[in-house]
Every structure is written in C-alpha cells, then in structure tokens.
Amino acid sequence: MRIEFPHSTRTGFQWNQALLRIGSDTGNDLILGTSQAAPHHLQVRLDRRGWVLEVLPDTTRIYVNARPVRERALLRPGDILSAGDCRMLLCADEAPAERAGPQTPERERCTVALRAVAGPLSGQVLSLDERLELGPSGRMPLDLPQGEAASLLIFWRDGRLCLETSQASESRYPVRVNGATVTQTVLLPGDQIGIGMHRFLIDAPGLEPEPEIVMPEPPPESLPEDTAGPRGEVWWLIATAAVLALGIALMLLMHS
C-alpha cells in the first residue's frame, strides 16, 4: 500500500506490513500532527477481506470519501481517508497503466456496470453495453470544484475493457484508478475510478476468473475391524466368543 497526500508538500508513504498504526504519537508507523489526530487515532489492518480501518476508542471520527466512520470500515485502493485537515489517498502498489488485462471474446462478455459509491451520483448504477461516457457530452455530468470539467469514456477495444479521459492538463482533480493518475488504461473488476469527490466501482463479475474447483480426496476404505471398535475391544470379543464356544462344546460332551 502507498499513501499520498493530495494538495500537500508531504512526500508519499510506503507500507508493506499487515498492520499500519496512525496517530500523532512518535510510536506510530505514520505520524500526523497533534492538530490532526490523537496520539493513537486509528489503524489499518490487512486480512482476508482486504484493508480494514479501525478507529481507536476515545478519538474523533474519521472520514472515508467524505463519509464518517465511527468504528470500522473496509477500504479499497483509491479511497480518501481524512483525519482532521489531513487527507490521505490510498494507492495500490500496481500501476494500472502497466497491465494488459484479460482479452474477452465478444460472445463471452458480461454486462458491465459503473457503480457510484461516493459523490453527487452516489447510489446510481450505470450499465455499459459497448461504451459509456460521463461528462459534458456524456450520459451524466461530472460536477467538479472550481468549475473544472472532465469526461470519462469506458468502452470495449480488442476484447478489453478500457478507460480514456479528457481534461485540462493542469487539473487539480486528475482522474485516478486505484489511486494512480491515468489518462488511459485497461479496467478490471473491482477497480475504483476517482475524480474529485466522485468514486465509481467497476462491477463485472463475468470478467472475474472462475474459481478452481478442487475435488476432495476420497475417504479411505474402512476395514471391518475399524468399524467394530478399538482394537483391544475386537480381541476381547474374539476371546469371549471362543470361551462361549468351548463351554457349549463341553456341555454337549457331558450330555452325550
């Protein structure tokens, strides 16, 4: 995970451990100012679900994409984490522009949707057939601060889901995918597109790899003595049967 600080002169922060502690105390992994955070304010833990934010007790609330978090929240690359006046952008280690992405034949393409999870369009789901454009000439506008304008175009090309952007070169609100600034890239399921206060997730379950089905090993065949009980119990039964047989034979000899 890499953390950047938008609109700040502070350099980025790289972290590759399972637990990240954030606060104003010098014992934390990422140290903030005393006006921004409590001595031990929050921590981000990596587990099977991904990055999990935990707000520590007796601290002020934290904001994720401008939404308050009181206790816990799941994080994803591209989220903006705010503590006081400090804004932290969570970035994936992999640069989206460097990947090729899977090639999907046209007959196997699934329905792709752009799901707005933060910003003015939050809650809306926009489906994509061959192309989807957002911006001044697109299906929906992208409201940005200070009158800036931008457009996003998502489309299929050579069997890959692609993104291209158009905006001013000196924009204060660049288009990002998983936290990295892009002008064009290949998109994958679960990618987060961010621009200004807008956050969109790529929902494309049909593009995700099928889980590998592993058949369990067949159970070993059980022997009769295995189901009869412990081995000592088996010998006790055999001895008992032998004694009974001997007793019956003696009784028959006595009566003959």
C-alpha positions in Angstrom: 0.0 0.0 0.0 1.2 3.5 -0.8 -0.3 6.6 0.8 -0.2 10.0 -0.9 -1.2 13.4 0.5 -3.1 15.4 -2.2 -2.6 19.1 -2.3 0.2 18.8 0.2 4.0 19.1 0.0 4.4 16.0 2.2 6.0 13.1 0.4 4.3 9.7 -0.1 4.4 6.9 2.4 5.0 3.3 1.5 3.9 0.5 3.8 4.1 -3.3 3.2 3.2 -4.8 6.6 -0.1 -6.3 7.9 -0.8 -3.5 10.4 -0.5 0.3 10.0 -0.8 2.5 13.1 -1.6 6.2 12.5 -1.6 9.0 15.1 0.3 11.9 16.5 2.5 9.9 18.9 6.0 9.1 17.7 5.5 5.4 18.3 3.1 5.2 15.3 4.1 4.0 11.9 2.5 7.1 10.2 2.8 10.2 12.3 0.3 13.1 11.9 0.2 16.5 13.5 -1.3 16.9 17.0 -4.0 19.1 15.5 -4.9 16.4 13.1 -5.0 13.2 15.2 -5.0 11.8 18.7 -1.8 10.1 19.9 -3.2 6.8 18.8 -6.0 7.5 16.4 -6.6 4.7 14.0 -5.1 1.6 12.4 -5.4 -0.2 9.1 -5.1 -4.0 9.2 -4.7 -6.4 6.2 -6.8 -9.6 6.5 -8.6 -11.9 4.1 -11.2 -9.2 3.3 -8.6 -6.6 2.4 -7.7 -3.4 4.2 -9.8 -2.9 7.3 -9.9 0.5 9.0 -10.4 0.6 12.8 -11.0 3.9 14.7 -9.5 3.5 18.2 -11.5 4.4 21.3 -11.8 8.0 22.6 -10.9 9.6 19.3 -12.7 11.8 16.9 -14.4 10.3 13.8 -12.6 9.5 10.6 -13.9 10.2 7.1 -13.6 7.8 4.2 -14.6 9.5 0.9 -16.3 12.3 2.9 -18.4 9.8 4.9 -17.9 9.5 8.7 -16.6 6.3 10.1 -17.1 5.7 13.9 -15.6 2.2 14.4 -14.7 0.1 11.3 -14.8 0.2 7.6 -13.5 -1.7 4.6 -11.0 0.2 2.5 -10.1 -0.1 -1.2 -7.4 1.5 -3.3 -8.5 4.9 -4.4 -10.2 5.8 -1.1 -9.6 9.2 0.5 -9.0 8.9 4.3 -9.4 12.2 6.2 -8.2 12.9 9.8 -8.6 16.5 10.8 -7.3 18.5 7.8 -5.0 15.7 6.6 -6.2 13.9 3.5 -4.6 10.5 2.7 -5.1 8.9 -0.7 -4.7 5.1 -0.6 -3.0 3.7 -3.7 -2.5 0.2 -5.0 1.1 -0.9 -5.4 0.4 -2.0 -9.0 0.2 0.9 -11.6 -3.0 0.4 -13.7 -1.3 1.7 -16.8 1.3 -1.1 -16.8 -1.2 -4.0 -17.0 -2.6 -5.6 -20.1 -5.7 -7.1 -18.7 -7.6 -10.3 -20.0 -8.9 -10.5 -23.5 -12.5 -11.4 -23.6 -14.3 -12.7 -26.8 -17.4 -10.7 -27.7 -19.7 -13.7 -27.2 -18.4 -14.1 -23.6 -18.7 -10.5 -22.5 -20.9 -9.9 -19.5 -22.9 -6.8 -18.6 -20.5 -4.3 -17.1 -21.8 -1.6 -14.7 -20.3 1.5 -13.2 -21.5 1.8 -9.6 -21.2 5.2 -7.9 -20.2 4.8 -4.3 -19.4 8.4 -3.3 -20.1 11.9 -4.6 -23.2 13.5 -6.1 -24.1 10.4 -8.1 -23.8 8.0 -5.2 -26.2 5.1 -5.3 -26.6 5.1 -9.0 -25.7 2.2 -11.2 -24.8 2.9 -14.9 -24.8 -0.1 -17.3 -22.4 -0.3 -20.2 -23.1 -2.1 -23.4 -20.4 -1.0 -25.9 -19.5 2.3 -24.4 -20.3 4.7 -21.5 -19.4 8.3 -21.4 -19.7 10.7 -18.4 -19.0 14.4 -18.6 -20.3 17.4 -20.6 -21.4 15.4 -23.6 -21.9 12.1 -21.8 -24.8 10.4 -20.1 -24.3 12.3 -16.9 -22.2 15.4 -16.0 -19.3 15.2 -13.6 -19.6 18.2 -11.2 -16.1 19.3 -10.1 -15.0 22.1 -7.8 -13.7 25.4 -9.2 -15.6 24.9 -12.5 -13.3 22.3 -13.8 -14.6 19.9 -16.5 -13.6 16.3 -17.3 -15.0 13.4 -19.3 -14.7 9.6 -18.8 -15.1 7.2 -21.6 -15.4 3.4 -20.9 -15.5 1.1 -23.9 -14.6 -2.3 -25.3 -11.5 -2.4 -27.5 -9.8 -5.6 -28.8 -11.7 -7.6 -26.2 -10.6 -5.5 -23.3 -12.5 -3.0 -21.1 -10.7 0.4 -21.5 -10.8 3.8 -20.0 -9.9 7.1 -21.6 -10.1 10.5 -20.0 -10.2 14.1 -21.3 -9.5 17.1 -19.1 -7.2 20.0 -18.6 -3.5 19.1 -18.3 -3.1 21.2 -15.1 -6.2 19.9 -13.5 -6.3 19.9 -9.7 -8.6 16.9 -9.8 -7.0 14.2 -12.1 -8.7 11.0 -12.9 -7.4 8.1 -10.9 -7.8 4.4 -11.0 -7.0 2.7 -7.6 -5.3 5.9 -6.6 -2.9 6.2 -9.6 -3.4 9.1 -12.1 -4.3 7.8 -15.6 -5.3 9.2 -19.0 -6.0 5.7 -20.4 -5.8 2.2 -19.1 -7.4 -1.3 -19.1 -10.0 -1.8 -16.4 -10.6 -4.9 -14.2 -13.5 -5.9 -12.0 -13.3 -4.1 -8.6 -11.2 -1.1 -9.9 -12.2 2.2 -8.3 -12.3 5.3 -10.6 -12.0 8.6 -8.7 -12.1 12.2 -9.8 -12.8 15.0 -7.3 -15.5 13.8 -4.9 -16.7 11.1 -7.4 -16.0 7.4 -6.8 -17.1 4.7 -9.2 -16.5 0.9 -8.9 -16.3 -1.4 -11.9 -18.8 -4.3 -11.4 -18.1 -7.0 -14.0 -18.5 -10.4 -12.3 -18.3 -12.2 -15.7 -14.8 -10.9 -16.2 -13.5 -12.4 -13.0 -11.7 -15.7 -13.3 -13.7 -18.8 -12.5 -12.8 -20.3 -9.1 -10.8 -23.5 -9.4 -12.9 -26.5 -8.2 -10.8 -28.9 -6.3 -12.4 -32.3 -5.6 -11.7 -33.6 -2.1 -9.7 -36.8 -1.8 -12.0 -39.9 -1.4 -12.0 -41.3 2.1 -10.0 -44.5 2.6 -12.0 -47.7 2.6 -12.7 -48.9 6.2 -11.9 -52.4 7.3 -14.4 -54.4 9.4 -12.2 -54.2 12.4 -12.1 -50.4 12.1 -15.9 -50.2 12.5 -16.1 -52.8 15.3 -14.4 -50.5 17.8 -10.9 -50.2 19.3 -8.5 -53.0 18.5 -8.5 -54.2 22.1 -12.3 -54.4 22.1 -12.1 -56.6 19.0 -9.8 -59.1 20.7 -12.0 -59.1 23.8 -15.0 -60.1 21.6 -13.0 -62.9 19.9 -11.8 -64.2 23.3 -15.4 -64.1 24.6 -16.7 -66.0 21.6 -14.0 -68.7 22.0 -14.9 -69.2 25.7 -18.6 -69.5 24.8 -17.9 -72.0 22.1 -15.7 -74.1 24.4 -18.4 -74.0 27.1 -21.1 -75.1 24.6 -18.8 -78.0 23.4 -18.2 -79.2 27.0 -21.9 -79.2 27.7 -22.6 -81.3 24.6 -19.9 -83.8 25.6 -21.3 -84.1 29.1 -24.8 -84.9 27.8 -23.6 -87.4 25.2 
